[in-house]
Amino acid sequence: MTIQDVADHLVIGWDTIKEMQAKHLQRRFGKPKLHKLKQICHRRNPRGQGHRYLTIVLDLLSGAVVFVGDGKGVDALKPFWKRLRRSHAKIEA
């Protein structure tokens, strides 16, 4: 069903359903748990026109995106390394 279909069925506003959906998605996919990471990779992707980049870290076993940083240098990964250290993950590769 679409968001509008659900709202019509429950006789509540579209914006209420949209807010509920956003909260659910944030809880489920907001900040991935890093403590189970075993294998990771990262890549730099251009963002739009020009020379702006995103640095993306992936869990190689599940394919899940676990971090997105702004930029392509060492500084783009600093928040990720900080979270990874706190998680006590045992990275193999």
Secondary structure, DSSP 8 states (H G I E B T S, - for coil): --HHHHHHHHTS-HHHHHHHHHHHHHHHHSS---TT---EEEEEEE-SSSS-EEEEEEETTT--EEEEEESSSGGGGHHHHHHHHHHT-----
